[in-house]
Structures are given as structure tokens and as C-alpha cells.
Amino acid sequence: MSTQTSETRALGGLDGLEKRLQGPQIDDGSPGAQMALSVVLPGVPTFRRTPPLGLLLAVVGIVLPVLGVAWAYANRDDLIGLALDPNFLTGVVAVGLAAVVARLLAVAEIAHAFRRTPGIGGRTVVATVVVLALSTPVLWVAFRANEARGAVANVFASSDGEPLFTPSPDGAGGSGGSGGADGDPIDPDAITNILLLGGDAGPGRWGLRTDTMILVSVHEASGRVTLVSIPRNLTSLQFPPGTPLADSFPNGFNDLANAVFPHVSTRPELMEFYERDNLQPEAVALAGALGYSLDVKIDDYALVNMQGFTEVIDAVGGFTIELGARVPLPPSLPGERPLPDAIGPGLVEMDGALAIAYARSREADSDYERMGRQRQLLAALGSQVSAGDAISGFGSVTGVLDDSMRTSLSSGEFSTLLDRLGDNNAIHESVGLTPPLITPGSPDYEFIRSVIDSVQQAVLTGGASGYAG
């Protein structure tokens, strides 16, 4: 009896060894079915054989992507901010690639477990091809996110910096310091002032004259915003004492305000002096000049050239504005589509080429009306372009961002600025420093400073400056 039992155990042991050598049997599930399941839910079939590995593959291939999508959806109101956040873009790249790798490893684990099963090689190839094919959108998103990450790093500041210009306590030029029309002092920390600069660089045009200069003031506590357009032909711009430009022009700049940028860019010694935290030296110099001349703190700047503005508008699908009169248009920029001689009156669908021509036109009126059109375009672009439009066009924009835009703002600050400019209810006042309010060819800077002070007081208190157009 004992002999039979020993033989039975021996035979059972041999059978078990044979089964282990042959690999998993049909009771463990079809390898094809397991591979198909791993394409969708990596780690689930593996968990039966190797729980730690199965759990790891499930976390990387299922849990992390689901959590990432859920977090992005929960923050969908700030999709633009996410798309401009280098950390978020890095996360998209990492999670996307990890999800693909997890599925490939899950297929490889099943292929190894069923390695002695006939036809396993062909099934593995098919499963691998299916994983790669289904992962193509994920890999494309990861590629564009990595591309965008590089552009964002070049365009935006990595962290908050010091203001570009801070007035002295006694005020620029002896104006006595910032204060509203009623003489109340203004807390500079309560307001953020950002200088928006639009340059004329682009194919066929030399240099980068800042024909568009808009001072955006934001009262952080209330969200109120004011816009002040600064004329490109403002003369006798003054510079902070102790700077090379102040030494060269003690009586004020001998050219128009829009010429400061090329004046600095063509002089290596000035480029070196105004170099700061990897910012555009020309923009730093211009911010200092405008801040000192207007006696106002300048926290940051954002510079976009005309060609970049055109491509950004096209990437987000354009916008619509309503014109009250016919506006003659200048010739299109080289490389752009032919334009009509004029547009309006009525509703006009604007693409990039048409919008930039509308902003550049001087034939219908004057430089000062042109400034008003620039503010109109800025408000229309901000209010009509949705987050979805911006995100869908972001991939197209990344190719030109590095060449067309520079700012001292972080990506998060820039996203917040876009949100505020797009909220018509947040725009408290829009003021143009134009005749008859001022005379750009013979400016009274003491009066101009009082105008800026009143606008600052208005955005701070919610009252009226008395100068809104």
C-alpha cells in the first residue's frame, strides 16, 4: 500500500513538473484574451501570476492617466494656464509615455508566461502593433507637450521677479510722488502694472519699433483693470538718473518713444547694461523710461511682434468685431494673403492678416484712432477666444512662440492676465494719451503723470478718473 502511494506521489510530482515546464494551461486564460485585456487594462491579467508587478502596471497604466484627466477636467476653467505650465506639460509627457510603456510591458509579461504556447509570437506582435497604433494620439500629445514645454521655458519667466521700475518716494522729475486727483497716496503693492508692447518686426520690415504700447493696471483685490494707450510718437522721453540713456539724453530722448527699442538693440554696451534675468534688455530699458517719465511702477512686460500676433489669431480661429464705418486697409505683409482695400461697416470676421492690417491702418484717421483700434482688438481677442479654442490652437502656436513673444511674466501670471483682459466686466476704464488730452510732440509730463495717477486711483477705488474715452 505504501509502495503504491509513493509511486502515485512520484507520478503526480512528474505531472506537476511537466505542467510547469509547459507553462500556463487553458485554465489560466487564453493568452490572446489576456493580451487584449492588457491593452485596455494593463496589469489586470498579470496580477494573477505576479501581484506586485500587476499592481504596478495597473497604477502606471490606468490609475495615473485617469487621475490626470480628472484633475485637468476639474481645472478646466484654467486650461490655458495648464497648457502654459511647464510642470503640467512635463507631467503630460511623463504620464503619456508611462501609460504606453505599461501596456507594452504587460504584453511582454503575458508573452513570457505563455512562451511555450504555440503561436504566442504572432499574438505578441499583433498585440504590440495594436498598443502602438492606439497609443499614437497619446504619443502625439506627449510630443507636442514636450515641444510646448521648450517654447514656454524660452518665452516666460521661470519665477516672479522684482518690478522693472519702481518710482522714488519723491516721484519722478519732482512730481511729488504718486497720488490721485484728491492727493491720496497710492499703495504700489495694491496694483500690478504690465506694459504690453507690440513690435513691427516681421517679414519685410526691419527692426522692432514698439508701435503699440499699452499700460495694463490690475487691482489684484477686486480684479478691476484699466488700459492706458501710450502714443508711439511721444517725444522727449526721460530716463532714470544714473543710467547710460539718462547720461546720453539729459534733456529727454531725441527720437520718438517707439525708437527706444532699436536704439538699445543696436548698441552692445546698452544691451549689456540693461541685461537682467534673461529678459529682453530693450524692453527693460523701455519699461524704465516709461515708468520714470510717467512716474508709475512697471512690474512686467509682454512683447509680441506683428507676425506672431497674426499667427496666434489664426491658431485660435479668429474673432468678430463690429465696425461703425468703412476702414481703409494698408497692403498685406509679405507672405500673407491679399487683403481688400477696406472693411466695414458692420460685423467683420477677423483672421490674423485682416486683424493686423486693421490695427496698422492709418489712412482712415490718425495714429490716435489706431491706438483705439488696437485696444478694441485686444478686448475682442480676450473676450471671444474660449479656453477650448486656445488649447486646440496651442500646438500650432508653439512653433512660433519662441520667435514672436517674450515676457517677464510667468506662465501662470500670463494666463491670469488673459483671463482678465477677456472679461469685459473687469475692464474698468480705457484711456488714450491722445490730443487734445496731451500733445505728444510737446508733452507736459507733469500733467501726464497726474493723468496716470488718476487712472491708478480709479482702478484702486472703482471710481472714475475723468479721462476715459
C-alpha positions as CSV (number, residue, x, y, z in Angstrom):
1,M,0.0,0.0,0.0
2,S,2.8,2.4,0.9
3,T,4.6,1.5,-2.3
4,Q,1.6,2.4,-4.4
5,T,1.2,5.7,-2.6
6,S,4.8,6.6,-3.1
7,E,4.5,5.8,-6.8
8,T,1.3,7.9,-7.1
9,R,3.1,10.8,-5.5
10,A,6.1,10.5,-7.7
11,L,3.8,10.4,-10.8
12,G,1.9,13.4,-9.5
13,G,5.2,15.3,-9.0
14,L,6.3,14.5,-12.5
15,D,3.0,15.6,-13.9
16,G,3.2,18.9,-12.0
17,L,6.8,19.4,-13.2
18,E,5.7,18.8,-16.8
19,K,2.9,21.3,-16.5
20,R,5.2,23.9,-15.0
21,L,7.7,23.3,-17.8
22,Q,4.9,23.6,-20.4
23,G,3.7,26.9,-19.0
24,P,0.2,28.1,-18.2
25,Q,-2.7,26.0,-19.4
26,I,-6.0,27.0,-20.8
27,D,-7.4,27.3,-17.2
28,D,-5.2,30.4,-16.8
29,G,-7.0,32.0,-19.7
30,S,-6.2,32.4,-23.4
31,P,-3.0,34.4,-24.0
32,G,-4.8,36.3,-26.8
33,A,-7.6,37.3,-24.5
34,Q,-5.2,38.4,-21.8
35,M,-3.2,40.5,-24.2
36,A,-6.4,42.1,-25.5
37,L,-7.4,42.9,-21.9
38,S,-3.9,44.3,-21.1
39,V,-4.2,46.8,-24.0
40,V,-7.1,48.4,-22.2
41,L,-6.4,47.4,-18.5
42,P,-2.7,46.7,-18.2
43,G,-1.7,44.7,-15.1
44,V,-5.1,43.0,-14.5
45,P,-4.2,39.6,-16.1
46,T,-0.6,39.9,-14.7
47,F,-2.0,40.3,-11.2
48,R,-3.0,36.6,-11.0
49,R,0.6,35.5,-11.6
50,T,2.7,38.3,-10.1
51,P,0.6,40.6,-7.9
52,P,3.3,43.2,-7.2
53,L,4.1,43.6,-11.0
54,G,0.4,43.6,-11.9
55,L,-0.4,46.3,-9.3
56,L,2.5,48.5,-10.6
57,L,1.4,48.2,-14.2
58,A,-2.2,49.0,-13.2
59,V,-1.2,52.1,-11.3
60,V,1.1,53.4,-14.0
61,G,-1.1,52.4,-17.0
62,I,-4.6,53.0,-15.6
63,V,-4.7,55.0,-12.3
64,L,-2.3,57.8,-13.1
65,P,-3.8,58.6,-16.5
66,V,-7.3,58.6,-15.1
67,L,-6.3,60.8,-12.2
68,G,-4.5,63.2,-14.6
69,V,-7.6,63.5,-16.8
70,A,-9.8,64.0,-13.8
71,W,-7.6,66.7,-12.4
72,A,-7.4,68.5,-15.8
73,Y,-11.2,68.4,-16.0
74,A,-11.6,69.7,-12.5
75,N,-9.3,72.6,-13.5
76,R,-10.9,73.1,-17.0
77,D,-11.6,76.8,-16.3
78,D,-7.9,77.3,-16.3
79,L,-7.0,75.2,-19.3
80,I,-4.9,77.9,-20.8
81,G,-2.9,78.2,-17.6
82,L,-2.3,74.5,-17.6
83,A,-1.2,74.5,-21.2
84,L,1.4,77.2,-20.4
85,D,2.6,75.5,-17.1
86,P,6.0,73.7,-17.7
87,N,5.3,71.4,-14.8
88,F,2.0,70.3,-16.2
89,L,3.4,69.8,-19.6
90,T,6.2,67.7,-18.1
91,G,3.6,65.7,-16.3
92,V,1.7,65.1,-19.6
93,V,4.8,63.8,-21.3
94,A,5.7,61.5,-18.3
95,V,2.3,60.1,-17.8
96,G,1.6,59.6,-21.5
97,L,4.9,57.7,-22.1
98,A,4.5,55.7,-18.9
99,A,1.0,54.6,-19.9
100,V,2.3,53.3,-23.3
101,V,5.3,51.6,-21.7
102,A,3.0,49.9,-19.1
103,R,0.9,48.3,-21.8
104,L,4.0,47.1,-23.7
105,L,5.4,45.6,-20.5
106,A,2.0,43.9,-19.8
107,V,2.0,42.3,-23.2
108,A,5.6,41.2,-22.8
109,E,4.8,39.7,-19.4
110,I,2.0,37.6,-20.9
111,A,4.2,36.6,-23.8
112,H,6.8,35.4,-21.3
113,A,4.3,33.5,-19.2
114,F,2.9,31.7,-22.3
115,R,6.2,31.4,-24.1
116,R,5.8,27.7,-24.8
117,T,2.3,28.1,-26.2
118,P,2.1,27.6,-29.9
119,G,1.6,30.8,-31.9
120,I,2.4,33.1,-29.0
121,G,5.0,35.0,-31.1
122,G,2.4,36.1,-33.6
123,R,-0.1,37.1,-31.0
124,T,2.6,39.2,-29.2
125,V,3.4,41.0,-32.5
126,V,-0.3,41.7,-33.1
127,A,-0.8,43.0,-29.5
128,T,2.3,45.2,-29.7
129,V,1.1,46.7,-33.0
130,V,-2.3,47.4,-31.6
131,V,-0.8,49.1,-28.5
132,L,1.4,51.3,-30.6
133,A,-1.5,52.1,-33.0
134,L,-3.9,53.0,-30.2
135,S,-1.1,55.0,-28.5
136,T,-0.4,57.2,-31.5
137,P,-2.7,60.1,-30.2
138,V,-1.1,59.8,-26.7
139,L,2.4,59.9,-28.2
140,W,1.5,62.8,-30.4
141,V,0.1,64.7,-27.4
142,A,3.3,63.9,-25.4
143,F,5.5,65.1,-28.3
144,R,3.6,68.4,-28.7
145,A,3.6,68.9,-24.9
146,N,7.4,68.4,-24.9
147,E,7.7,70.8,-27.7
148,A,5.5,73.3,-25.9
149,R,7.5,72.9,-22.8
150,G,10.6,74.1,-24.6
151,A,8.8,77.1,-26.0
152,V,7.2,78.0,-22.7
153,A,10.6,77.9,-21.0
154,N,12.1,80.4,-23.5
155,V,9.1,82.7,-23.6
156,F,8.0,83.0,-20.0
157,A,9.9,83.9,-16.8
158,S,10.7,81.0,-14.5
159,S,9.6,82.8,-11.4
160,D,8.3,86.1,-10.1
161,G,11.0,88.9,-10.2
162,E,11.3,92.4,-8.9
163,P,9.5,95.2,-10.7
164,L,11.2,96.5,-13.8
165,F,10.9,100.1,-12.5
166,T,9.8,101.5,-9.1
167,P,9.5,105.3,-8.7
168,S,11.4,107.0,-6.0
169,P,9.3,108.2,-3.0
170,D,9.6,111.8,-4.1
171,G,8.4,111.0,-7.6
172,A,10.0,111.2,-11.0
173,G,11.0,114.6,-12.2
174,G,10.0,116.2,-8.9
175,S,6.3,115.4,-9.3
176,G,6.0,114.7,-5.6
177,G,5.1,111.0,-5.8
178,S,2.1,109.0,-6.9
179,G,-1.3,110.2,-5.8
180,G,-4.7,110.6,-7.2
181,A,-6.5,113.8,-8.1
182,D,-7.5,114.2,-4.5
183,G,-3.9,113.8,-3.3
184,D,-4.4,110.4,-1.6
185,P,-1.3,108.3,-1.9
186,I,-1.5,105.1,-3.9
187,D,-0.2,101.9,-2.5
188,P,2.0,100.5,-5.3
189,D,1.7,97.0,-4.0
190,A,-2.1,97.0,-4.4
191,I,-1.8,97.5,-8.2
192,T,0.1,95.4,-10.8
193,N,1.2,97.4,-13.9
194,I,2.1,95.4,-17.0
195,L,3.4,97.0,-20.2
196,L,2.0,95.4,-23.4
197,L,4.3,96.0,-26.3
198,G,3.5,95.3,-29.9
199,G,6.5,95.4,-32.2
200,D,6.6,95.9,-36.0
201,A,9.1,93.1,-36.7
202,G,8.2,90.6,-39.3
203,P,9.0,89.5,-42.9
204,G,9.9,92.5,-45.0
205,R,10.1,95.0,-42.1
206,W,13.4,96.0,-40.4
207,G,13.9,96.4,-36.7
208,L,11.4,96.3,-33.8
209,R,9.8,99.6,-33.2
210,T,7.2,99.3,-30.5
211,D,4.2,100.9,-32.3
212,T,1.8,99.5,-29.7
213,M,2.4,100.4,-26.0
214,I,-0.4,99.8,-23.5
215,L,-0.2,100.1,-19.8
216,V,-2.4,97.5,-18.1
217,S,-3.2,98.2,-14.5
218,V,-4.7,95.4,-12.4
219,H,-6.2,95.9,-8.9
220,E,-5.5,92.4,-7.5
221,A,-8.0,92.5,-4.7
222,S,-11.0,93.4,-6.9
223,G,-9.9,92.2,-10.3
224,R,-10.5,95.7,-11.9
225,V,-8.4,96.5,-14.9
226,T,-7.6,99.8,-16.7
227,L,-5.9,100.2,-20.0
228,V,-3.8,103.3,-21.0
229,S,-2.6,103.6,-24.5
230,I,0.8,105.4,-24.9
231,P,1.4,107.1,-28.2
232,R,4.3,105.7,-30.3
233,N,5.2,109.3,-31.2
234,L,5.6,110.6,-27.6
235,T,8.7,112.7,-27.6
236,S,11.3,113.8,-25.0
237,L,11.0,110.5,-23.1
238,Q,13.0,110.8,-19.8
239,F,15.3,108.1,-18.3
240,P,16.1,107.2,-14.7
241,P,19.1,109.1,-13.3
242,G,22.4,107.1,-13.3
243,T,21.6,105.1,-16.4
244,P,23.6,105.4,-19.7
245,L,20.5,106.7,-21.5
246,A,20.0,109.4,-18.9
247,D,23.6,110.5,-19.4
248,S,23.2,110.5,-23.2
249,F,19.9,112.3,-23.2
250,P,19.8,114.6,-20.1
251,N,17.0,116.7,-21.8
252,G,15.0,113.7,-22.9
253,F,15.2,111.2,-25.8
254,N,15.8,112.8,-29.2
255,D,13.5,110.4,-31.1
256,L,10.0,109.0,-30.8
257,A,9.2,106.7,-27.9
258,N,8.9,103.7,-30.2
259,A,12.5,104.1,-31.2
260,V,13.9,103.3,-27.8
261,F,13.9,99.6,-28.5
262,P,16.0,99.7,-31.7
263,H,18.3,102.4,-30.2
264,V,19.2,99.9,-27.4
265,S,19.3,96.8,-29.6
266,T,21.9,98.4,-31.9
267,R,24.3,99.3,-29.1
268,P,26.1,96.4,-27.4
269,E,27.1,98.5,-24.3
270,L,23.4,99.3,-23.7
271,M,22.4,95.7,-24.2
272,E,24.9,94.7,-21.6
273,F,23.8,97.3,-19.1
274,Y,20.1,96.5,-19.4
275,E,20.5,92.8,-19.4
276,R,18.6,91.3,-16.4
277,D,17.4,87.9,-15.5
278,N,17.4,86.7,-19.2
279,L,14.9,89.4,-20.1
280,Q,14.9,91.5,-23.3
281,P,17.4,94.4,-22.5
282,E,15.5,96.6,-24.9
283,A,12.2,96.0,-23.1
284,V,13.8,96.6,-19.7
285,A,15.2,99.9,-20.9
286,L,11.8,101.0,-22.4
287,A,10.0,100.0,-19.2
288,G,12.4,102.1,-17.1
289,A,11.9,105.1,-19.4
290,L,8.1,104.9,-19.4
291,G,8.0,104.2,-15.7
292,Y,10.2,107.1,-14.9
293,S,8.5,109.5,-17.4
294,L,5.0,108.6,-16.2
295,D,6.0,108.2,-12.5
296,V,4.4,104.7,-12.3
297,K,5.7,101.3,-11.2
298,I,6.2,98.9,-14.0
299,D,6.0,95.3,-12.8
300,D,6.3,93.3,-16.0
301,Y,6.1,93.5,-19.8
302,A,4.8,91.3,-22.6
303,L,6.2,91.8,-26.1
304,V,4.6,90.4,-29.3
305,N,5.7,91.1,-32.8
306,M,3.2,91.6,-35.6
307,Q,3.9,88.3,-37.3
308,G,3.5,86.4,-34.1
309,F,0.2,88.2,-33.4
310,T,-1.1,87.2,-36.9
311,E,-0.3,83.5,-36.3
312,V,-1.7,83.5,-32.8
313,I,-5.0,84.8,-34.1
314,D,-5.1,82.3,-36.9
315,A,-4.3,79.4,-34.5
316,V,-7.3,80.2,-32.2
317,G,-9.7,80.6,-35.1
318,G,-10.0,84.4,-35.3
319,F,-12.8,86.6,-33.9
320,T,-15.5,89.1,-34.9
321,I,-15.7,92.8,-34.4
322,E,-18.4,95.4,-35.4
323,L,-17.2,98.5,-37.3
324,G,-19.2,101.6,-37.4
325,A,-17.6,103.0,-40.5
326,R,-15.5,101.9,-43.5
327,V,-11.8,101.5,-42.7
328,P,-9.2,101.5,-45.5
329,L,-6.5,98.9,-45.1
330,P,-2.8,99.0,-45.8
331,P,-1.2,96.4,-48.1
332,S,-0.8,92.9,-46.6
333,L,2.5,91.9,-45.0
334,P,4.8,89.9,-47.3
335,G,3.8,86.2,-47.3
336,E,0.2,87.0,-46.1
337,R,-2.9,86.6,-48.3
338,P,-4.1,89.6,-50.4
339,L,-6.4,91.9,-48.5
340,P,-9.4,94.0,-49.6
341,D,-8.9,97.7,-49.9
342,A,-11.2,98.4,-47.0
343,I,-13.5,96.7,-44.5
344,G,-16.8,97.7,-42.8
345,P,-19.2,99.0,-41.8
346,G,-20.9,96.1,-39.9
347,L,-19.7,92.8,-38.5
348,V,-16.3,91.7,-39.8
349,E,-14.8,88.2,-39.3
350,M,-11.1,88.8,-38.5
351,D,-8.3,86.3,-39.2
352,G,-4.7,87.1,-38.4
353,A,-3.8,89.0,-41.6
354,L,-7.0,91.1,-41.5
355,A,-6.7,91.9,-37.8
356,I,-3.1,93.1,-38.1
357,A,-3.9,95.2,-41.2
358,Y,-6.9,96.8,-39.3
359,A,-4.5,97.6,-36.3
360,R,-1.9,99.1,-38.6
361,S,-4.2,101.3,-40.7
362,R,-3.5,105.0,-40.5
363,E,-5.3,106.0,-43.7
364,A,-8.8,106.3,-42.3
365,D,-7.9,108.6,-39.4
366,S,-4.8,109.0,-37.3
367,D,-2.3,107.3,-35.0
368,Y,-4.6,108.0,-32.1
369,E,-7.6,106.3,-33.6
370,R,-5.2,103.5,-34.4
371,M,-4.4,103.1,-30.7
372,G,-8.1,102.8,-30.1
373,R,-8.4,100.0,-32.7
374,Q,-5.5,98.2,-31.0
375,R,-7.3,98.3,-27.7
376,Q,-10.5,97.1,-29.4
377,L,-8.7,94.1,-31.0
378,L,-7.1,93.2,-27.6
379,A,-10.5,93.3,-25.9
380,A,-12.2,91.3,-28.7
381,L,-9.5,88.6,-28.7
382,G,-9.6,88.2,-25.0
383,S,-13.4,88.1,-24.7
384,Q,-14.2,85.9,-27.7
385,V,-11.5,83.2,-27.7
386,S,-12.5,80.4,-25.4
387,A,-10.2,78.1,-23.5
388,G,-11.0,75.3,-25.9
389,D,-10.0,77.4,-28.9
390,A,-6.8,78.4,-27.2
391,I,-5.9,74.8,-26.3
392,S,-6.8,73.4,-29.7
393,G,-4.6,76.0,-31.4
394,F,-1.7,75.8,-28.9
395,G,0.1,73.1,-30.9
396,S,0.2,75.5,-33.9
397,V,1.4,78.4,-31.8
398,T,4.3,76.6,-30.2
399,G,6.2,76.6,-33.4
400,V,6.2,80.5,-33.5
401,L,6.1,81.4,-29.8
402,D,9.9,81.3,-29.4
403,D,10.4,83.8,-32.2
404,S,7.4,86.0,-31.7
405,M,6.9,86.6,-28.0
406,R,8.8,87.5,-24.9
407,T,7.6,88.4,-21.4
408,S,8.8,88.8,-17.9
409,L,5.5,87.2,-16.6
410,S,5.4,83.6,-15.5
411,S,3.1,81.3,-17.5
412,G,0.6,81.4,-14.6
413,E,0.6,85.2,-14.5
414,F,0.2,85.5,-18.2
415,S,-2.8,83.1,-18.1
416,T,-4.4,85.3,-15.4
417,L,-3.8,88.4,-17.5
418,L,-5.5,86.8,-20.5
419,D,-8.5,85.9,-18.3
420,R,-8.8,89.5,-17.0
421,L,-8.4,91.1,-20.4
422,G,-11.1,88.7,-21.7
423,D,-13.6,89.7,-19.1
424,N,-15.4,92.9,-20.3
425,N,-16.8,93.4,-16.8
426,A,-13.3,93.6,-15.4
427,I,-12.3,96.5,-17.8
428,H,-12.9,99.5,-15.6
429,E,-11.6,102.2,-17.9
430,S,-9.7,102.6,-21.2
431,V,-7.8,105.8,-21.6
432,G,-5.8,107.1,-24.6
433,L,-3.0,109.6,-24.1
434,T,-4.0,111.5,-27.3
435,P,-4.8,115.0,-28.4
436,P,-6.4,117.1,-27.2
437,L,-5.7,115.5,-23.8
438,I,-1.9,115.7,-24.4
439,T,0.4,116.8,-27.1
440,P,2.8,114.0,-27.9
441,G,5.2,116.3,-29.8
442,S,5.5,118.7,-26.8
443,P,4.4,116.7,-23.8
444,D,3.7,118.2,-20.4
445,Y,5.0,115.3,-18.3
446,E,3.8,116.8,-15.0
447,F,0.2,116.7,-16.4
448,I,0.6,113.3,-17.9
449,R,1.7,112.0,-14.5
450,S,-1.4,113.4,-13.0
451,V,-3.5,111.6,-15.6
452,I,-1.7,108.3,-14.8
453,D,-2.2,108.9,-11.1
454,S,-5.9,109.5,-11.5
455,V,-6.2,106.3,-13.6
456,Q,-4.4,104.4,-10.8
457,Q,-6.7,105.8,-8.2
458,A,-9.7,104.9,-10.3
459,V,-8.7,101.2,-10.6
460,L,-7.9,101.2,-6.9
461,T,-11.2,102.7,-5.7
462,G,-13.6,101.8,-8.5
463,G,-14.3,105.4,-9.2
464,A,-13.8,107.4,-12.4
465,S,-10.5,109.0,-13.5
466,G,-12.3,111.6,-15.6
467,Y,-10.1,110.7,-18.6
468,A,-11.7,107.6,-20.0
469,G,-12.5,107.7,-23.7
